[in-house]
Amino acid sequence: MGVADRGELAEFLRSHRERVTPEAVGLPLFGRRRTPGLRREELATLAGVSIDYLVRLEQGRDTNPSAAVVMAIADALRLSVDEKRHFVMLALKTNGAPLEELCPTRGALSTEVRPTLRTLLDRVNPTPAFVAGRLSDVLAWNESWRTVVTPLGILDEKQPNLARYIFLNPAARHVMSDWAGAADSQTSALRAAHPRWSSDQQFVALIDELRAVPEFAKRWETHTISLPRSRVVRLAHPDAGQLILTLESLTTEEGQHLETWSAYDETTEAAIRTLLATSLRIVRRA
């Protein structure tokens, strides 16, 4: 396996080791510490491996970690479920496992949306909904979502991309009440995709573009992993005021995900109805 794969595993290990405090794992504090998190010898002790072995892993010199060692280190680092899955993927890649076996549905990055998904988008209308691809590209949407997000600037580009919108469009900071949370979410989703798509030219180009933004680069280096889940967000909409939305995400076998934006409260529901009705009147007059 290539040097890049070994480096990815090593960077992940170092980043997460430095994030875990001794207090979090029940270790006493003695003297001054030069590392912000666990020392190597502390992690080695917690995981039941030798310090020399852990050093080889962190330096990318060991490419054959066993499943038992991987899980022991993952538990010692207090990794989340998503982070643990990502760590196992990285370890298997450095172990020489064919990526096709690890990701049997990997295929090529596709921007095609199945007709059944497009039908589903129409059927959930008037609930705003869209389909995003593996690179956070917005591939399809229903009329309600278009109506809600057009004033926000999300669809300004020829090929809308949620990560580019968050980090490169100044409007996002005014729209997203929790911009930092949205930035974390987009970065971690792309980091989760990295083991599968690190050699894809489109993916590499997107990451290179985003890494020029300090806020993205800082988050990218933390190797935090999370996948789309149900969450509540607040948007400062220029026409409808504050919208509180429940976002639900369903991932397809192609790795695309369909996301719906449901009103969290009656005020938001009424505001969305007004937006849709206004848009319909404008269309009819045209």
N, C-alpha and C positions, 0 to 999 in steps of 0.2 A: 504494500500500500504506500501511497505517495507521502512525501514529506509534509504536505499541507494537512493531510489527515492526522498524522502524528502530532503536528503542531496544534491542531484544533483540540485534540484530547488534552494535551499538556496545558494549553491556555485555560480550558474549562476547569481543570483540576486546580490550578493556581488561583484562578479567580474566585472559586467557591471556597477554597481553603481560607483565603484571606477575608472572606465574608463572615465566617463562623467565629463568634467570640468564645473564649474559654468558658465564660459563665453559662453560655447556652448549652454546653455539653457537660457541665458540672465539674470543670477543672478549676483548681485554685490559681490565683494570680501570684506570681513570684517575680520581683524585680522588674526592671525596665524591659519592654518588648519592642523589638525592631519591626515586627510584622503586625499589621492591623487585625489579623485574625489568629488562626491556629498556627503554631509552629509545625514544621514537617514531622518532627518527632512525636508531637502530640497527636496529629492525625494518624500517623503510623501505628501508634499504640492503640488508639480507638478502633482502627480498622483491623488490627491484628496482623500487620505486615511489617517487614523490616524497613528501616529508614532508607537504606540503600535502594530497595526496590521502589519505594515511593519517589525517590529522587530520579530514578531512571524513567518512571512514568511521566513525571513533570517536565523532564527534559526531552521527552519524545524518543528515548532510547530503548524503551521496552514496547514491543508491538504485539505482545501475545498475552494480555491479561486474561486470567481465567474468569469464568462467570462468578465464582465465589468471591474473588478479590474485588471485582467490579461492584457487586452488591454490598460487600462489607464497607467499601469506601463510600458508596452512595449513602448508606445508612449513617455512617460517621459524619458525613457532611450535611445531614439533615435535608437532603434534596426533596423537592416536591415530586409528585407523581410525574408531572410533565418533564421535569429536569432529570429525574431518574431514567425515564424512557430515552431521553436525548443522550444521556451519558452512556447508556447501554449501546445505543446506535453508534456512537463515536468509537467505543471500545471494540465493537464487532468489525467496524470498518478497518481499524488498525490491525485487527486480528486476521485480516485477509479474507473475510467472508464476502462473497460476491454481493454487490449491492442489489442485484436483481432478486436474490434470495431474501434479503432483508426487506426490500420494498417491491413486492411482486407487481404492484400496480403503478410503478414509478413512471414508465413511459416517457414521452416527451412533454414539455410544458405546453399545455393546450389552452387556447382561448375560446374554444368551441363550447357552447352551453347546450346541453341536451334539450330537445324539444319538450320533454316532460317537465324539466325545470322551468322553462319559459312559461309553460301552461300553469305551473304552480304559482309563479309570480303573479300572473293575471288573476288567478282564483283567490289569492289572499287579499287582493285589492278590495277595499280602500286602505288596508294596512300597508304602509310603506315597506318595501322589501327589495333586495338586490342580491346578485350573485357576484362573489369575488373569487379571483383565481389565486394560485399559489404565491404569486408575487404581489398580492394586495391590489392587483388590477381589478377595477370594477367592470365586469363583463356584460351584465344585463341588469335591468331594473324594471319595475312597474311604474305606471304613470303617477301613482301617489308619491313614491320615493323621489321621482324626478321633480315633482312639484315642491316637495319639502326642501330638497337639498340644492336646487338650482340657485336660490339667493345666497347660499352659503359658500359658493365657489367650488364645490366638489367636482362639478361636471365641466369646469372651465377648460380643461385640457382635452385634446382629441382622444387620448387614451387615459381616462381618469384612473388615478392610483391613490389609494388611501394613505400609504406611507409618504408619498411625495406631498400630498395635501397637508398632512400633519406637520412635516418638517420644512417644506419649501414654500408653502402658501401662507403669508402673514395673516390672512383672514382666520386661519384655524385657531390661532391663539385667542381671538376674540369670540369665536363661536363656541369652542369647547370650554365649559366651565372647569373641567379637570383636564387641562391640556397635558400635564405631565403624565397622568394616568393613561391617556390615549397614546402618548408617545412611547411609554413603557410597553403598552400592549402591541403596538405595531412593530417595535424593535424585537420583542421577544418572539413574536410569530415568525418574523424573518429569520431570526437566529435558529428557531426550531426547524426551519426548512433548509438550513445551510448544509447539513450532512448529505442530503439528497441532491441538492442543486448547485453545490459549490463549483462544479465544472461547467454549468450552463452559462452561456454568454449573456443572456438576458438578465439572469440573476446577478452575475458578477457586475454587470454594468449598473444595475440598480443600486447594489450595495456600495460600489465605488462612488456613485453620485451622492448617496446619502451620507457616506462617511466624511464628506467635505463639510458637513454640518456638525459643529461641535456637540450639540445636544444629542445627535444620533450616535456619533462616534463614542461618546462617553458611555452611553447605554449599551452599545454593541460590545464593548470590551468587558462588560460585567457577565456576559454569557447567561443572562436570565432567560428562562424558558417558560412560556405559557401558551396555551392554545385557546381559541375563541370559546367563550362560555357565556351563559346568561349574565347580564349585568344591567345596571341602571345608569344612564348618563343624562346630563343636563346640557342643553344647547341654548345659546343666546341667539334666537332667530331674529333677523332684522325686521321681518314683517309680522311675526306671530308672538314675539316676546319669548319668555323662557319656556322651553319644552322639556318635560321630564319623560324619558322614554325607557322602556324595557327592551333590551336587545337580546334576541334569541338567535342562536347560530346552529345550523345543521350542516355537517360536513359530508360531502359525497365521496364515492369511491374514487373519483378522479382527483380528489384533494381540493376541489372547489368547495366553497361554503355559501349557503343561502342564509341571509340574515334578515330578520323581520324587526321593524321598529313599532312596538305597540305603545299606545299612550299609557303612562303610569297612573295618571289621575284624570279627573273629569275636566279640569281646566285645560290640560294638554289635548284631550280628546276633542274638546270644543274648538280649540285653536286650529287643530289639523283639519277639522270639518270646514272651518271658515276658509282656510287656505285652499282646500280642494274645490270648494264652491266658487271662490273668486277666480281660480284658474279656469274652471269650466265656463264661467260667464265670459271671460276674456276670449277663450277659444271660439265660443259661439258667435261673439261679435265679429271676430276675424273672418 
